[in-house]
Amino acid sequence: MAVVHDGVTLLQLNVEGLTKMKINVLTHLVQAHAVTAIRLQKARYKDRSHLKIPGHTLATCTESELYGTATFVKHHAN
């Protein structure tokens, strides 16, 4: 689900585990819709080094093999 409010586009998804393929799809969605914040539920990961979405910074995460979450925010050019 994507929500736009005051110029901020939030993408919130229950991803049921993150894979390279899902990250590729997320990257495409984020770029196509100019998403500024991403909230992923049930990310299910062991190693946060895989949590990378181009143009976004991992702001917070909870590591869990069952339920993990991750929140990303868009980089802003100065």
Secondary structure in CASP SS format (residue, H / E / C, confidence):
PFRMAT SS
TARGET T0000
AUTHOR 0000-0000-0000
METHOD secondary structure of the structure
MODEL  1
M C 1.00
A E 1.00
V E 1.00
V E 1.00
H E 1.00
D C 1.00
G C 1.00
V E 1.00
T E 1.00
L E 1.00
L E 1.00
Q E 1.00
L E 1.00
N E 1.00
V C 1.00
E C 1.00
G C 1.00
L C 1.00
T C 1.00
K H 1.00
M H 1.00
K H 1.00
I H 1.00
N H 1.00
V H 1.00
L H 1.00
T H 1.00
H H 1.00
L H 1.00
V H 1.00
Q H 1.00
A H 1.00
H C 1.00
A C 1.00
V C 1.00
T C 1.00
A E 1.00
I E 1.00
R E 1.00
L E 1.00
Q E 1.00
K C 1.00
A C 1.00
R C 1.00
Y E 1.00
K C 1.00
D C 1.00
R H 1.00
S H 1.00
H H 1.00
L C 1.00
K C 1.00
I C 1.00
P C 1.00
G C 1.00
H E 1.00
T E 1.00
L E 1.00
A E 1.00
T E 1.00
C E 1.00
T E 1.00
E C 1.00
S E 1.00
E C 1.00
L C 1.00
Y C 1.00
G C 1.00
T E 1.00
A E 1.00
T E 1.00
F E 1.00
V E 1.00
K E 1.00
H C 1.00
H C 1.00
A C 1.00
N C 1.00
END
